[in-house]
């Protein structure tokens, strides 16, 4: 019997049922997008015209952008990611939703893209759960702010310590204590970068649990569905390790906040 040659791409598998690669449910995403796009401002004296330009740095499958483009038929967007397979998934979903002509997908380094002034300014810049691409939150804020148009909004999602991390939490995350600060510290870093929070959402435990059950469950299910695949055992082990690190370590310890920020 020949081995199962189904393509194995862990990110696509783990996010198959939860394409937003962060602990956020659909109502939370919709609210954050409304705030990011300044819908209230547009309704109040037409201060922000329709047809805005969006940029997602570290977009993955571009789930945020696809939702934004579907909500605003005049908007355009650019998504940047190093993962070619994720971008292929983004292109497929954008075509399915009828927004592909307004979405540009760039295979490359998000930090490098943000550093190029020729890329122009955007009405909304997003980096949710991808600050590692820049080497941390501070560098993300500096790079993303440089791509904001006057009056534009930055949406950034970052982890923080809900409470002092235990050794089990650090081991489960493969992290160090200094990798994150507390919630007040995240806000302080934003303000120090010249950015003011105008909205924020702290992910609930239910949002976290839904994200983690989908992540681990999708990967474990894939391993069960492809027992003859050469990476089936690896997938099953990764799912079990991740689940143990979450349930036995960082559940209720690591928080996640998504902030909508404006420059001063």
PEFENKA-V517358 format. One record per residue. N is the residue number from 1. RES is the residue in one letter. NEAR is the number of other C-alpha atoms within 12 Angstrom. D_LAST is the distance of its C-alpha to the last C-alpha in whole Angstrom. Layout:
BEGIN
n=N res=RES near=NEAR d_last=D_LAST
n=N res=RES near=NEAR d_last=D_LAST
END
This chain:
BEGIN
n=1 res=X near=6 d_last=64
n=2 res=X near=9 d_last=61
n=3 res=X near=13 d_last=58
n=4 res=X near=16 d_last=55
n=5 res=X near=14 d_last=53
n=6 res=X near=18 d_last=50
n=7 res=X near=17 d_last=47
n=8 res=X near=21 d_last=45
n=9 res=X near=22 d_last=41
n=10 res=X near=26 d_last=40
n=11 res=X near=28 d_last=36
n=12 res=X near=29 d_last=38
n=13 res=X near=30 d_last=40
n=14 res=X near=33 d_last=38
n=15 res=X near=31 d_last=36
n=16 res=X near=28 d_last=38
n=17 res=X near=23 d_last=38
n=18 res=X near=30 d_last=34
n=19 res=X near=33 d_last=33
n=20 res=X near=39 d_last=29
n=21 res=X near=38 d_last=29
n=22 res=X near=39 d_last=28
n=23 res=X near=37 d_last=29
n=24 res=X near=36 d_last=28
n=25 res=X near=28 d_last=30
n=26 res=X near=22 d_last=30
n=27 res=X near=16 d_last=28
n=28 res=X near=25 d_last=26
n=29 res=X near=35 d_last=25
n=30 res=X near=24 d_last=25
n=31 res=X near=27 d_last=23
n=32 res=X near=37 d_last=20
n=33 res=X near=39 d_last=21
n=34 res=X near=27 d_last=20
n=35 res=X near=31 d_last=17
n=36 res=X near=43 d_last=16
n=37 res=X near=44 d_last=17
n=38 res=X near=34 d_last=16
n=39 res=X near=26 d_last=20
n=40 res=X near=18 d_last=19
n=41 res=X near=18 d_last=17
n=42 res=X near=18 d_last=20
n=43 res=X near=14 d_last=22
n=44 res=X near=11 d_last=20
n=45 res=X near=10 d_last=21
n=46 res=X near=12 d_last=21
n=47 res=X near=15 d_last=17
n=48 res=X near=24 d_last=17
n=49 res=X near=22 d_last=20
n=50 res=X near=24 d_last=23
n=51 res=X near=24 d_last=23
n=52 res=X near=34 d_last=20
n=53 res=X near=37 d_last=20
n=54 res=X near=47 d_last=20
n=55 res=X near=50 d_last=20
n=56 res=X near=48 d_last=21
n=57 res=X near=49 d_last=22
n=58 res=X near=44 d_last=25
n=59 res=X near=48 d_last=26
n=60 res=X near=43 d_last=29
n=61 res=X near=41 d_last=31
n=62 res=X near=45 d_last=28
n=63 res=X near=41 d_last=29
n=64 res=X near=48 d_last=25
n=65 res=X near=51 d_last=25
n=66 res=X near=45 d_last=29
n=67 res=X near=36 d_last=28
n=68 res=X near=42 d_last=25
n=69 res=X near=36 d_last=27
n=70 res=X near=28 d_last=30
n=71 res=X near=24 d_last=28
n=72 res=X near=25 d_last=26
n=73 res=X near=23 d_last=29
n=74 res=X near=19 d_last=27
n=75 res=X near=30 d_last=24
n=76 res=X near=32 d_last=25
n=77 res=X near=40 d_last=24
n=78 res=X near=45 d_last=24
n=79 res=X near=45 d_last=25
n=80 res=X near=38 d_last=26
n=81 res=X near=34 d_last=28
n=82 res=X near=25 d_last=31
n=83 res=X near=27 d_last=34
n=84 res=X near=25 d_last=36
n=85 res=X near=25 d_last=38
n=86 res=X near=33 d_last=34
n=87 res=X near=33 d_last=33
n=88 res=X near=26 d_last=37
n=89 res=X near=29 d_last=37
n=90 res=X near=38 d_last=33
n=91 res=X near=32 d_last=35
n=92 res=X near=22 d_last=38
n=93 res=X near=26 d_last=36
n=94 res=X near=30 d_last=34
n=95 res=X near=19 d_last=37
n=96 res=X near=15 d_last=39
n=97 res=X near=22 d_last=36
n=98 res=X near=18 d_last=36
n=99 res=X near=29 d_last=33
n=100 res=X near=30 d_last=34
n=101 res=X near=22 d_last=33
n=102 res=X near=28 d_last=30
n=103 res=X near=39 d_last=29
n=104 res=X near=30 d_last=29
n=105 res=X near=39 d_last=30
n=106 res=X near=33 d_last=29
n=107 res=X near=26 d_last=32
n=108 res=X near=21 d_last=30
n=109 res=X near=25 d_last=28
n=110 res=X near=38 d_last=24
n=111 res=X near=30 d_last=23
n=112 res=X near=23 d_last=25
n=113 res=X near=30 d_last=23
n=114 res=X near=38 d_last=20
n=115 res=X near=23 d_last=20
n=116 res=X near=16 d_last=22
n=117 res=X near=16 d_last=20
n=118 res=X near=12 d_last=23
n=119 res=X near=22 d_last=22
n=120 res=X near=22 d_last=19
n=121 res=X near=29 d_last=16
n=122 res=X near=35 d_last=16
n=123 res=X near=38 d_last=15
n=124 res=X near=46 d_last=15
n=125 res=X near=50 d_last=16
n=126 res=X near=51 d_last=18
n=127 res=X near=49 d_last=19
n=128 res=X near=42 d_last=21
n=129 res=X near=33 d_last=24
n=130 res=X near=35 d_last=24
n=131 res=X near=32 d_last=22
n=132 res=X near=25 d_last=25
n=133 res=X near=31 d_last=25
n=134 res=X near=25 d_last=22
n=135 res=X near=16 d_last=24
n=136 res=X near=27 d_last=22
n=137 res=X near=34 d_last=18
n=138 res=X near=30 d_last=17
n=139 res=X near=26 d_last=18
n=140 res=X near=38 d_last=17
n=141 res=X near=48 d_last=13
n=142 res=X near=29 d_last=13
n=143 res=X near=32 d_last=16
n=144 res=X near=51 d_last=14
n=145 res=X near=41 d_last=11
n=146 res=X near=33 d_last=13
n=147 res=X near=37 d_last=14
n=148 res=X near=35 d_last=12
n=149 res=X near=25 d_last=12
n=150 res=X near=18 d_last=9
n=151 res=X near=28 d_last=9
n=152 res=X near=37 d_last=10
n=153 res=X near=45 d_last=11
n=154 res=X near=50 d_last=12
n=155 res=X near=49 d_last=15
n=156 res=X near=51 d_last=17
n=157 res=X near=44 d_last=20
n=158 res=X near=43 d_last=21
n=159 res=X near=41 d_last=24
n=160 res=X near=32 d_last=24
n=161 res=X near=32 d_last=27
n=162 res=X near=27 d_last=28
n=163 res=X near=19 d_last=31
n=164 res=X near=23 d_last=32
n=165 res=X near=29 d_last=34
n=166 res=X near=23 d_last=37
n=167 res=X near=18 d_last=39
n=168 res=X near=23 d_last=40
n=169 res=X near=29 d_last=37
n=170 res=X near=25 d_last=36
n=171 res=X near=21 d_last=39
n=172 res=X near=25 d_last=38
n=173 res=X near=29 d_last=35
n=174 res=X near=18 d_last=36
n=175 res=X near=22 d_last=33
n=176 res=X near=18 d_last=33
n=177 res=X near=22 d_last=31
n=178 res=X near=15 d_last=28
n=179 res=X near=24 d_last=27
n=180 res=X near=32 d_last=25
n=181 res=X near=29 d_last=24
n=182 res=X near=25 d_last=24
n=183 res=X near=29 d_last=21
n=184 res=X near=18 d_last=19
n=185 res=X near=22 d_last=19
n=186 res=X near=36 d_last=17
n=187 res=X near=32 d_last=15
n=188 res=X near=19 d_last=15
n=189 res=X near=28 d_last=14
n=190 res=X near=35 d_last=11
n=191 res=X near=22 d_last=9
n=192 res=X near=19 d_last=11
n=193 res=X near=26 d_last=10
n=194 res=X near=21 d_last=6
n=195 res=X near=32 d_last=6
n=196 res=X near=27 d_last=7
n=197 res=X near=30 d_last=11
n=198 res=X near=25 d_last=11
n=199 res=X near=27 d_last=15
n=200 res=X near=29 d_last=17
n=201 res=X near=32 d_last=21
n=202 res=X near=33 d_last=23
n=203 res=X near=33 d_last=26
n=204 res=X near=24 d_last=30
n=205 res=X near=22 d_last=33
n=206 res=X near=17 d_last=34
n=207 res=X near=29 d_last=32
n=208 res=X near=30 d_last=32
n=209 res=X near=26 d_last=36
n=210 res=X near=26 d_last=36
n=211 res=X near=32 d_last=34
n=212 res=X near=34 d_last=36
n=213 res=X near=30 d_last=39
n=214 res=X near=32 d_last=39
n=215 res=X near=37 d_last=38
n=216 res=X near=35 d_last=41
n=217 res=X near=29 d_last=43
n=218 res=X near=32 d_last=42
n=219 res=X near=37 d_last=43
n=220 res=X near=31 d_last=46
n=221 res=X near=26 d_last=48
n=222 res=X near=34 d_last=47
n=223 res=X near=30 d_last=49
n=224 res=X near=20 d_last=52
n=225 res=X near=19 d_last=52
n=226 res=X near=23 d_last=53
n=227 res=X near=21 d_last=55
n=228 res=X near=18 d_last=57
n=229 res=X near=22 d_last=53
n=230 res=X near=18 d_last=53
n=231 res=X near=26 d_last=50
n=232 res=X near=28 d_last=51
n=233 res=X near=21 d_last=51
n=234 res=X near=22 d_last=48
n=235 res=X near=32 d_last=46
n=236 res=X near=29 d_last=48
n=237 res=X near=20 d_last=48
n=238 res=X near=25 d_last=44
n=239 res=X near=30 d_last=43
n=240 res=X near=26 d_last=46
n=241 res=X near=23 d_last=44
n=242 res=X near=30 d_last=40
n=243 res=X near=28 d_last=42
n=244 res=X near=22 d_last=43
n=245 res=X near=28 d_last=40
n=246 res=X near=29 d_last=38
n=247 res=X near=24 d_last=41
n=248 res=X near=21 d_last=42
n=249 res=X near=25 d_last=39
n=250 res=X near=35 d_last=35
n=251 res=X near=34 d_last=36
n=252 res=X near=27 d_last=34
n=253 res=X near=33 d_last=32
n=254 res=X near=38 d_last=30
n=255 res=X near=36 d_last=27
n=256 res=X near=36 d_last=24
n=257 res=X near=39 d_last=21
n=258 res=X near=41 d_last=19
n=259 res=X near=41 d_last=15
n=260 res=X near=38 d_last=13
n=261 res=X near=41 d_last=10
n=262 res=X near=34 d_last=7
n=263 res=X near=30 d_last=4
n=264 res=X near=19 d_last=0
END
